[in-house]
Structure formats: C-alpha cells, structure tokens
C-alpha cells in the first residue's frame, strides 16, 4: 500500500491515507486506455446527421425533357443526384456510433488511469470540500491553496455549493464517484479525491 497525504481546504496536510495497490499500483497499458477512451467518445456522438436521397427530396415527378432529339443526356427526374437540388448518394443517416468494451477491461482501465495520476504526482486527496458559500471566489481560493487550476474533483455525495461555485471556473469539473470515468481522469491535469470517495471507489473496483 502507498501512503498518500490528505490535505485540508487551506492546503495543509492533516493526515495520511493508505491507497491499495490493486487500484493505485497496477501496470499502465496505453492501448487499453486508448480503447476505453475511444469507446467513450464514440458513445457520446449524437449520430443525428442526415441527408435526403432522390426519393425523399421534393419534386421530380415530371420528366425534365423528351428522351431524344434535344442533344442532351437522357434524364428521367429533376431530383437525380447529378442535378442541382437533387438527392444525395450514400449520404449520412441517423445512426448510433456506440459500442461496448468488456466490463473487466473498463474496470482495469479505470485502475490504470488512477495509477497514472498517482505516478505523475497529480493525485490530491482532501479530507472534505464543504464550502460555506456558493461564491466562485471561495472556490478559487481553495484551488489556489492546493496549487492547481485544472482539476477533476470526485465527491462522495452531492455537494450543491461546490457544484455551483465551480461551474463557471474553466478547466474544472465536479463529478460524483459513481460517474468517474477514464476519459475525464486523463483529460484533466490533476485529480482531486475526497477521502470518503476513495473508500467508495475501492468498494466499486475491488468487488
């Protein structure tokens, strides 16, 4: 087990916590992280792009001109893809880009992402983050005390004042431990875990 310092909102060390090796000290495999992040981004795609084919665009019931004698190419409809205003050939249709990676692989990738933050010394554990007010100024002061401006904050429960005070601060995101994912961990420079959320993550990933 690795010992990690626990900090207060003033940036002072108040205690230490043991981080289990099964979560915070696993071999980091880049291809596994890549596959899980790729899956997450694919699942977020809306897939709502759409075009109309020649049978869907308006018009085209009448033959544009007679078959022979005009010197022009044969044409049966004004909505041919060759004509301006015609249908689109093989255009996009609403679809889902999502796919799944095995559950065990996703869990292992989450452990790897947490391990990478610990190895990079970008993991911060706090005893609590119960702000007295929802003012953004107070939240910025706490971030300044921790010497970080880009962070993913993981809480153990809904903290309304924290969520309200941080929502206008760029490069900061607050999630509850149930919503922690690989993409968000890797996207932010620092990972801030509230001490109770560490135990909850251990229960989730070691079960």
Secondary structure, DSSP 8 states (H G I E B T S, - for coil): -EEEEEE-TTS-EEEEEEE-HHHHS----HHHHHHHHHHHHHHH---------TTTSS---S-SS-SSSSSS---S-TTSTTSTT---TT------------HHHHHHHHHHHHHHHHHTT-EEEES----SS--HHHHHHHHHHTT-SSEEEEESS--HHHHHHHTTSTTEEEEEGGG--HHHHHHSSEEEEEHHHHHHHHHHHH-
